[in-house]
Amino acid sequence: MRVNVYWPNYKVSILKCHSVQGNNKFIVVDDSSEDQPTYKCIQFLKRSAYVMQTAESRISKVADPEICQPSALTLSAWPFLYPNLRDVYVDC
């Protein structure tokens, strides 16, 4: 999985799948900066055939599975809408 993310300060981050944590949770790594890589957990929540929402952890300096605990995840207020169900998705 590779995701281009545009942060509020317009920095482009390239997130790569580091590990699968189960229940649609993934630890991703951002190694695009010149500093050390950073990690976060992202959970994908299917709301309907056309709507998906994410829950994300805070950024961590280590790929610790604890960042994927339910208490460490914050639900995004911005769901994704998929008008075209013919898109192809690649597993992590």
PEPE-V989148 format. One record per residue. N is the residue number from 1. OMEGA is omega in degrees with one decimal (* if undefined). Layout:
n/omega
N/OMEGA
N/OMEGA
This chain:
n/omega
1/175.9
2/-176.6
3/172.1
4/-176.3
5/176.8
6/-179.3
7/-177.4
8/179.6
9/176.0
10/172.9
11/177.6
12/177.1
13/175.6
14/-178.8
15/178.1
16/179.5
17/177.1
18/180.0
19/176.5
20/-178.1
21/179.0
22/178.7
23/-179.9
24/177.4
25/-177.7
26/168.5
27/179.9
28/-178.8
29/172.9
30/-179.6
31/-177.5
32/179.6
33/179.6
34/175.4
35/178.3
36/178.6
37/174.8
38/-174.5
39/170.6
40/176.8
41/175.1
42/175.2
43/178.4
44/-177.0
45/179.5
46/-179.5
47/176.7
48/179.7
49/-175.2
50/-173.5
51/175.1
52/178.8
53/178.2
54/168.4
55/-174.7
56/175.0
57/171.1
58/177.0
59/-179.0
60/176.5
61/179.5
62/179.7
63/-178.1
64/179.0
65/178.8
66/179.9
67/177.8
68/176.3
69/-178.5
70/-178.7
71/-178.6
72/-175.4
73/177.3
74/-178.4
75/177.8
76/177.4
77/-175.4
78/178.1
79/175.6
80/176.7
81/-177.9
82/-179.5
83/-175.7
84/-177.4
85/-179.4
86/179.5
87/-179.7
88/-178.9
89/-177.4
90/177.4
91/178.0
92/*
